[in-house]
Each structure stands twice: as structure tokens, then as C-alpha cells.
Amino acid sequence: MVTLADIQSARTRLGRAIYHTPCPVSLTLSRLCGCQTFFKLENLQMTGSFKERGALNKLLQLSPAECQAGVIAASAGNHAQGVAYHATRLGMRSVIVMPKATPLIKVANTRDLGGEVILHGASYDEALAQAKQLAVEHGFTFVHAFDDEAIIAGQGTIGLELLEEETKFDAVIVPVGGGGMISGIAIAMKEQQPNLRVIGVEPEYFASMKAAVSAGHTVEVASQPTIADGLAVKRAGERTSALVREYVDDIVTVSEDEIASAILKLLEIEKTVVEGGGAAGLAAVLFHKVTGLAGKNVALVISGGNIDPNLLSKIIERGLAKDGRLVRVRSLMRDRPGELARICQHVAAVGANILDVAHNRAFANLEVGGVEIDLTLEARGHEHVKQLLDVLGDDGIKAEQLD
């Protein structure tokens, strides 16, 4: 069982090798969320995520024989980079098994940091099984991504840093995958401030910890692909789920669109690039998944920033669409000169911007002589789109917003 003393020892052991990340307040997001919102910026660690805290704490406690044998881990990216970076720095061999669908940037970064990458399986759980098998076959020392006491204690040093902030927090919102980080943070903080609330956040498609807490034991959940790939764990850890049941106040879930919107808000407002898992906490607060936070001091752990640029571009578009700032409007018109110009004049008059125009004459359910016009527009939000549709309707143009 991990204790506060274990986490304090980990803090001493890690020393200056781990960055004490800042925790600034965001005035704009505080206004949008209805509470004083602070961000613990773990995306600023050397490898771009909190994972290296636990990885280094584990590596520093290995015996000389274990170090000589080399280490192996399974990871969707962040744990991989943490293990590879610190193993290389300490002179150890590291082998990392990653799911085949791992973003290319995480694979490349892991290799650049000295890790020997093996791509295997369609999910973290399949990569985990392969890593355990290779550990037995080749004598590697296995370094679990979350269900290990040294890993949990290392991640818990985040909680110690939060307690050292000038602000006294009423609640801490933590992304949850396998549960190592939230377990450590909860022990570190609630052992010293029992009234503080610790809330976990999972993607709807991988709510394995919520299922484990409800069932009283770990269960494998059905899943779908998620943009929060760092939280994509089908079965929570045995150790971590027990600690979560004891220390964590609640676990909520967020949708893919809510995560995308949170990523976009952090990028636009805070100029901070965050991966899907790292934005889960803001998504929960922004979309009011957690009650009782009004006017409170709330710390959100930004767990990582290792996001594939191609995925980021898609998320930006998805986030803009959810906010009503990137929209498609379809109009049914007579196919004659001047009709497109009439629509464009209305778009310009309300201050929207046309990005793309598509005409469809042959493949729509139209009368002969009709045309279906799809406009892709930049707008200021849902009310702005409604204003445009009202203006078009007043001019006799049948128009609708497309999903």
C-alpha cells in the first residue's frame, strides 16, 4: 500500500531530475468555468508529460542486476518516453512495446530518446501482454505504466507540489487512464487536507476506472477509439482502483467533442498545446460535469502535451464546429444567374466568411432546374449562425445548418 511517506521519499529521490512545474491561474477560463481555474502544467516536463515522475522513481529503485538486464514497458506513448529518456540517461537498455495505432510523433520521440520500440497489438492491453511475455523470455525488468507502487508514489509528487502553492485548493481535477497519477495525488493531498475534493475524469469510451469503482473490482470495458489516447486503458489497475475507491471523491466522464473543445480553448486562450488526456480535466469543468465548484479554487492537472500535429489539426476543426465557428449551411435554390451572389451578399452582411462553396445538381432530391448549395463558413458562434439562417429565410431562401 502506497503511503504519504512513500511519496515524500520519492520527492527526495527524484530531486532536480524532475521539473517542478508551474500552476498558473487562467482569468479567462476561470470566467468561463465559474471557478478559479489553475493549471498544473505537466506538459512542460522534459518528455512532455507527468509520466517520467513515476518512471524515474521506479528506475532509481532497481537493483544492479535489474539495471543490467534492461527494462521493458508497454505504453501508448507518454510512459514510453519517460522510461526511455531516464533509462538512457541512467545507462540502461529500454524496450518499449507500443500499440500499432500509437501516434507517429510518440513513436519517433521514444526512439529518439533511446528506446527500442516494438509495435504490437491494437490496444494498450495487447501491448501490455506482449511486453510481459518478452520480459519473461528475455529477462527484462518490467516497468508497469500505472499499477506499481513506485510508479504511484512518483506520480504522487505532483500532489506535494500542489500543496506547496500559495493558493489553497478546494478541488483537484485529474485525468484517469490506469489510475497511477490520481492515486498518488489523492494520497499526497488528502492525507494532509482531508476536506479537499479529488475528482477523476475519463473519456466516455474508456471509463474503466469508473466501472471498477462501481463494481468493486476491476473489469474490462468495451471501448471505441478516443482522441484521449493516453487514457485508453480497458482495465484499471488492481492497486490503483483500490486506492481510488479509498481516496477519490468522484469520477466523471467527458465526450470526444468536449475534449476537442477543451483542447481548442487551451490552445486559443492559454497558448498551450495539450493532448486529449491532458485536456480532459478542463472538459469536465467547462461542461459542468462536476458540481459544487462555483467560486472555488480548482487545480486541473494538464497531464501531457504530446499530440500528433495531424490529429491536432482535425481536433481544431472539430472544436470549431462544436462551438459554431466552423459550419456548413445548405440552401435549396433555383439554378439561375445571381442566386449564389444573393446568398453571398447575405453572408457578407452578417459578417460571416465563406471558406468553401459546393454545387450539387445531379445527386440531390431536387426538381429539374434546382440546385443544392453547400457553404462552409467561419462564424462567431451558434447565435451568429442562427442570425444568418434568419436573414436567408427572410429573403425566401430555404437554408439549414448541416451536422
C-alpha positions as CSV (number, residue, x, y, z in Angstrom):
1,M,0.0,0.0,0.0
2,V,1.4,3.4,-1.0
3,T,1.7,5.9,1.8
4,L,2.4,9.6,2.2
5,A,5.9,8.7,3.4
6,D,6.5,6.8,0.1
7,I,5.6,9.8,-1.9
8,Q,7.7,12.1,0.2
9,S,10.6,9.7,-0.2
10,A,10.0,9.7,-4.0
11,R,10.2,13.5,-4.0
12,T,13.6,13.4,-2.3
13,R,14.8,10.6,-4.7
14,L,13.7,12.5,-7.8
15,G,15.4,15.7,-6.8
16,R,16.2,18.1,-9.6
17,A,15.9,15.5,-12.3
18,I,12.1,16.3,-12.5
19,Y,10.9,19.8,-13.2
20,H,8.7,21.4,-10.6
21,T,6.0,22.5,-13.0
22,P,4.2,25.9,-12.6
23,C,0.5,26.1,-11.7
24,P,-0.8,29.5,-13.1
25,V,-4.4,30.8,-12.9
26,S,-6.3,31.5,-16.1
27,L,-8.6,34.5,-15.7
28,T,-10.5,33.9,-19.0
29,L,-11.1,30.2,-18.3
30,S,-12.0,31.0,-14.7
31,R,-14.7,33.2,-16.0
32,L,-16.0,30.5,-18.5
33,C,-15.8,27.8,-15.9
34,G,-17.3,29.7,-13.0
35,C,-14.5,28.9,-10.6
36,Q,-10.9,30.0,-10.1
37,T,-9.1,27.7,-12.5
38,F,-5.4,26.8,-12.1
39,F,-3.4,24.6,-14.5
40,K,-0.7,22.2,-13.3
41,L,1.4,22.2,-16.5
42,E,2.9,18.7,-16.6
43,N,3.2,19.1,-20.4
44,L,6.3,21.1,-19.6
45,Q,8.2,18.1,-18.4
46,M,11.2,17.1,-20.5
47,T,9.3,14.4,-22.2
48,G,6.1,16.3,-22.4
49,S,4.1,14.5,-19.7
50,F,3.9,13.6,-16.0
51,K,4.8,10.0,-16.7
52,E,8.5,10.5,-16.2
53,R,8.0,11.1,-12.4
54,G,6.9,7.5,-11.8
55,A,9.2,6.0,-14.4
56,L,12.3,7.6,-12.8
57,N,11.2,6.7,-9.3
58,K,10.9,3.1,-10.3
59,L,14.2,3.0,-12.2
60,L,16.1,4.6,-9.3
61,Q,15.0,1.7,-7.0
62,L,16.1,-1.2,-9.3
63,S,18.9,-3.5,-8.2
64,P,22.2,-3.5,-10.1
65,A,21.1,-6.9,-11.7
66,E,17.8,-5.5,-12.8
67,C,19.5,-2.4,-14.3
68,Q,22.0,-4.7,-16.1
69,A,19.1,-6.8,-17.5
70,G,17.5,-3.7,-19.0
71,V,13.8,-2.6,-18.7
72,I,10.7,-3.2,-20.8
73,A,7.4,-1.3,-20.7
74,A,4.1,-1.1,-22.5
75,S,2.7,2.3,-23.4
76,A,0.6,4.3,-25.8
77,G,3.3,7.0,-25.7
78,N,3.9,9.0,-22.6
79,H,5.1,6.3,-20.2
80,A,7.3,5.0,-23.1
81,Q,9.0,8.3,-23.4
82,G,9.5,8.7,-19.7
83,V,11.1,5.2,-19.4
84,A,13.2,5.6,-22.5
85,Y,14.5,9.1,-21.5
86,H,15.5,8.2,-17.9
87,A,16.7,4.7,-18.8
88,T,19.1,6.1,-21.4
89,R,20.2,8.9,-19.0
90,L,21.0,6.2,-16.4
91,G,22.8,3.9,-18.8
92,M,20.1,1.2,-19.1
93,R,18.7,-0.5,-22.1
94,S,15.0,0.1,-22.6
95,V,12.5,-1.8,-24.8
96,I,9.0,-0.3,-25.3
97,V,6.0,-2.2,-26.7
98,M,3.5,0.3,-28.2
99,P,0.1,-0.3,-29.8
100,K,0.2,-0.2,-33.6
101,A,-2.1,2.8,-33.6
102,T,0.2,4.9,-31.4
103,P,0.6,8.4,-32.9
104,L,3.8,8.6,-35.0
105,I,5.2,11.5,-33.0
106,K,5.2,9.4,-29.9
107,V,6.9,6.5,-31.6
108,A,9.5,8.8,-33.1
109,N,10.1,10.6,-29.8
110,T,10.5,7.3,-27.9
111,R,13.1,6.1,-30.4
112,D,14.9,9.5,-30.3
113,L,15.1,9.1,-26.5
114,G,16.9,5.8,-26.8
115,G,14.0,3.3,-26.5
116,E,13.9,0.2,-28.7
117,V,10.3,0.3,-30.0
118,I,8.2,-2.7,-30.8
119,L,4.8,-2.1,-32.3
120,H,2.3,-4.7,-31.3
121,G,-1.5,-5.1,-30.9
122,A,-4.5,-2.9,-31.5
123,S,-4.6,-1.6,-27.9
124,Y,-2.6,-0.8,-24.8
125,D,-3.8,-4.1,-23.2
126,E,-2.5,-6.2,-26.1
127,A,0.8,-4.3,-26.0
128,L,0.9,-4.9,-22.2
129,A,0.5,-8.7,-22.7
130,Q,3.3,-8.8,-25.2
131,A,5.6,-6.7,-23.0
132,K,5.1,-9.1,-20.1
133,Q,5.8,-12.1,-22.3
134,L,9.0,-10.6,-23.6
135,A,10.1,-9.7,-20.1
136,V,9.9,-13.4,-19.2
137,E,11.5,-14.6,-22.4
138,H,14.5,-12.2,-22.3
139,G,14.9,-11.5,-18.6
140,F,14.0,-7.8,-18.8
141,T,12.8,-5.9,-15.8
142,F,9.1,-4.9,-16.4
143,V,8.1,-1.4,-15.6
144,H,4.3,-1.1,-15.4
145,A,2.7,2.1,-16.6
146,F,0.5,2.6,-13.5
147,D,-0.2,-0.5,-11.4
148,D,3.1,-0.3,-9.4
149,E,3.7,1.2,-6.0
150,A,6.9,3.0,-7.1
151,I,5.1,4.5,-10.1
152,I,2.2,5.6,-8.0
153,A,4.5,7.2,-5.5
154,G,6.4,9.0,-8.2
155,Q,3.2,10.5,-9.7
156,G,2.1,11.5,-6.3
157,T,4.8,14.1,-6.1
158,I,2.5,16.3,-8.2
159,G,0.2,16.4,-5.2
160,L,3.1,17.5,-3.0
161,E,3.9,20.4,-5.4
162,L,0.2,21.5,-5.5
163,L,0.2,21.7,-1.7
164,E,3.2,24.0,-1.8
165,E,1.3,26.5,-4.0
166,E,0.3,29.8,-2.3
167,T,-3.3,29.1,-3.3
168,K,-5.2,26.6,-1.1
169,F,-7.2,24.4,-3.5
170,D,-10.7,23.3,-2.8
171,A,-10.6,20.6,-5.5
172,V,-8.2,18.9,-7.9
173,I,-9.3,17.5,-11.2
174,V,-7.1,14.7,-12.6
175,P,-7.3,12.7,-15.9
176,V,-7.6,9.0,-15.3
177,G,-6.2,6.2,-17.5
178,G,-4.9,3.3,-15.4
179,G,-5.1,5.4,-12.3
180,G,-1.5,5.8,-11.2
181,M,-1.5,9.6,-11.2
182,I,-4.8,10.1,-9.5
183,S,-4.0,7.5,-6.8
184,G,-0.7,9.2,-6.0
185,I,-2.1,12.7,-6.0
186,A,-5.1,11.7,-3.9
187,I,-2.9,10.1,-1.2
188,A,-0.4,13.0,-1.1
189,M,-3.1,15.7,-0.8
190,K,-6.0,14.0,1.2
191,E,-3.7,12.7,3.8
192,Q,-2.8,16.3,4.6
193,Q,-6.0,18.0,3.6
194,P,-8.9,15.5,4.1
195,N,-11.6,18.0,3.0
196,L,-10.1,18.7,-0.4
197,R,-12.0,17.1,-3.2
198,V,-10.2,14.9,-5.7
199,I,-12.2,14.2,-8.9
200,G,-11.1,11.9,-11.7
201,V,-12.0,12.4,-15.4
202,E,-12.2,9.6,-18.0
203,P,-13.2,9.6,-21.7
204,E,-16.7,8.1,-22.2
205,Y,-15.2,5.5,-24.5
206,F,-12.7,4.2,-21.9
207,A,-14.3,4.6,-18.5
208,S,-12.5,1.6,-16.9
209,M,-11.9,3.2,-13.5
210,K,-15.4,4.3,-13.1
211,A,-16.5,0.8,-13.9
212,A,-14.0,-0.7,-11.4
213,V,-15.2,1.6,-8.6
214,S,-18.9,0.8,-9.4
215,A,-18.3,-3.0,-9.5
216,G,-15.9,-3.1,-6.5
217,H,-13.3,-4.8,-8.7
218,T,-11.5,-4.3,-12.0
219,V,-13.5,-5.1,-15.1
220,E,-12.6,-4.9,-18.8
221,V,-14.8,-2.3,-20.5
222,A,-16.0,-2.2,-24.1
223,S,-14.3,0.6,-25.9
224,Q,-14.0,2.8,-29.0
225,P,-11.2,4.9,-30.4
226,T,-10.6,8.1,-28.5
227,I,-8.7,11.3,-29.1
228,A,-7.5,10.9,-25.4
229,D,-5.3,8.0,-26.4
230,G,-3.2,8.4,-23.3
231,L,-6.2,7.4,-21.2
232,A,-7.2,4.5,-23.4
233,V,-7.0,1.7,-20.8
234,K,-9.6,-1.1,-20.9
235,R,-8.9,-2.4,-17.4
236,A,-7.9,-0.2,-14.5
237,G,-5.1,-1.4,-12.2
238,E,-5.7,-3.6,-9.2
239,R,-3.7,-1.4,-6.8
240,T,-4.9,1.9,-8.3
241,S,-8.6,1.0,-8.3
242,A,-8.4,0.1,-4.6
243,L,-6.7,3.4,-3.8
244,V,-9.2,5.3,-5.9
245,R,-12.1,3.7,-4.0
246,E,-10.5,4.8,-0.8
247,Y,-9.3,8.3,-1.6
248,V,-11.1,9.7,-4.7
249,D,-14.4,11.5,-4.3
250,D,-15.9,11.0,-7.7
251,I,-15.1,10.1,-11.3
252,V,-16.9,11.7,-14.2
253,T,-16.7,11.1,-18.0
254,V,-16.4,13.5,-20.9
255,S,-17.3,13.1,-24.6
256,E,-15.0,13.3,-27.6
257,D,-16.5,16.7,-28.6
258,E,-16.0,18.1,-25.1
259,I,-12.3,17.0,-25.1
260,A,-11.8,18.6,-28.5
261,S,-13.4,21.8,-27.4
262,A,-11.1,21.9,-24.3
263,I,-8.0,21.4,-26.4
264,L,-9.1,24.3,-28.6
265,K,-9.8,26.5,-25.6
266,L,-6.3,25.8,-24.1
267,L,-4.7,26.5,-27.5
268,E,-6.6,29.7,-28.2
269,I,-6.8,31.2,-24.7
270,E,-3.7,29.9,-22.9
271,K,-1.5,29.3,-26.0
272,T,-0.9,25.8,-24.6
273,V,-0.7,22.7,-26.7
274,V,-2.3,19.8,-24.9
275,E,-3.1,16.2,-25.9
276,G,-6.6,14.7,-25.4
277,G,-5.9,13.2,-22.0
278,G,-4.4,16.4,-20.8
279,A,-7.5,18.4,-21.7
280,A,-9.9,16.0,-20.0
281,G,-10.0,17.9,-16.7
282,L,-10.8,21.2,-18.4
283,A,-13.5,19.5,-20.4
284,A,-15.1,18.2,-17.2
285,V,-15.2,21.7,-15.6
286,L,-16.0,23.6,-18.8
287,F,-19.1,21.4,-19.5
288,H,-20.2,21.3,-15.8
289,K,-19.6,17.6,-15.2
290,V,-18.5,18.3,-11.6
291,T,-20.9,20.1,-9.2
292,G,-20.1,22.3,-6.3
293,L,-17.2,24.1,-7.9
294,A,-18.7,27.6,-8.2
295,G,-16.3,30.2,-6.8
296,K,-13.9,27.6,-5.6
297,N,-10.1,27.3,-6.2
298,V,-9.7,24.4,-8.6
299,A,-6.4,22.8,-9.8
300,L,-6.6,21.0,-13.2
301,V,-3.7,18.7,-14.0
302,I,-2.6,19.1,-17.6
303,S,-1.0,15.7,-17.8
304,G,0.6,15.9,-21.2
305,G,1.1,17.8,-24.5
306,N,2.3,15.0,-26.8
307,I,-0.3,15.3,-29.6
308,D,0.2,14.4,-33.2
309,P,0.1,17.6,-35.4
310,N,-2.3,15.8,-37.9
311,L,-4.7,14.9,-35.1
312,L,-4.4,18.4,-33.6
313,S,-5.5,20.0,-37.0
314,K,-8.5,17.7,-37.0
315,I,-9.3,18.5,-33.4
316,I,-9.1,22.2,-34.1
317,E,-11.7,21.8,-36.9
318,R,-13.9,19.6,-34.7
319,G,-13.7,22.1,-31.8
320,L,-14.5,25.0,-34.1
321,A,-17.5,23.1,-35.4
322,K,-18.8,22.3,-31.9
323,D,-18.5,26.0,-30.9
324,G,-20.4,27.0,-34.1
325,R,-17.4,28.8,-35.5
326,L,-17.0,26.4,-38.4
327,V,-20.3,25.5,-40.0
328,R,-21.9,24.1,-43.1
329,V,-25.1,25.7,-44.4
330,R,-27.2,24.1,-47.2
331,S,-29.5,26.2,-49.4
332,L,-32.0,25.0,-52.0
333,M,-32.2,27.5,-54.9
334,R,-33.3,27.9,-58.5
335,D,-30.3,27.2,-60.8
336,R,-30.1,30.7,-62.4
337,P,-27.7,33.6,-62.5
338,G,-27.4,35.7,-59.4
339,E,-28.7,33.2,-56.8
340,L,-25.3,32.4,-55.4
341,A,-24.4,36.1,-55.4
342,R,-27.6,36.7,-53.4
343,I,-26.6,34.2,-50.7
344,C,-23.0,35.6,-50.6
345,Q,-24.3,39.1,-50.0
346,H,-26.3,37.9,-47.0
347,V,-23.3,36.0,-45.6
348,A,-21.1,39.2,-46.0
349,A,-23.8,41.4,-44.5
350,V,-23.9,39.4,-41.2
351,G,-20.1,39.2,-41.0
352,A,-19.5,35.5,-41.7
353,N,-16.7,34.3,-44.0
354,I,-17.1,31.8,-46.8
355,L,-14.4,29.1,-46.9
356,D,-15.8,26.7,-49.5
357,V,-18.8,26.5,-51.9
358,A,-20.2,23.3,-53.4
359,H,-22.9,23.0,-56.0
360,N,-25.0,19.8,-56.4
361,R,-27.4,19.5,-59.2
362,A,-27.5,15.8,-60.2
363,F,-27.2,13.9,-56.9
364,A,-29.9,15.6,-54.7
365,N,-33.6,15.2,-54.4
366,L,-34.3,18.3,-56.4
367,E,-36.7,19.4,-59.1
368,V,-35.2,19.9,-62.5
369,G,-33.7,23.4,-62.6
370,G,-32.9,23.3,-58.9
371,V,-29.5,23.4,-57.2
372,E,-28.3,22.5,-53.8
373,I,-25.6,24.9,-52.5
374,D,-23.4,24.0,-49.5
375,L,-21.4,26.7,-47.9
376,T,-18.6,26.1,-45.4
377,L,-18.4,29.2,-43.2
378,E,-16.4,30.8,-40.5
379,A,-18.8,32.3,-37.9
380,R,-18.6,33.7,-34.4
381,G,-20.8,31.0,-32.8
382,H,-24.2,29.4,-32.8
383,E,-26.1,32.7,-32.4
384,H,-24.3,34.1,-35.3
385,V,-25.3,31.1,-37.5
386,K,-28.9,31.5,-36.4
387,Q,-28.8,35.1,-37.4
388,L,-27.6,34.2,-40.9
389,L,-30.3,31.5,-41.3
390,D,-33.0,34.0,-40.2
391,V,-31.7,36.6,-42.7
392,L,-31.7,34.0,-45.5
393,G,-35.2,32.9,-44.5
394,D,-36.5,36.4,-44.6
395,D,-35.3,36.7,-48.2
396,G,-37.2,33.5,-49.1
397,I,-34.1,31.3,-49.2
398,K,-34.6,27.8,-47.7
399,A,-31.5,27.1,-45.7
400,E,-30.4,24.8,-42.9
401,Q,-27.3,24.1,-40.9
402,L,-25.8,20.7,-41.5
403,D,-24.4,18.5,-38.7
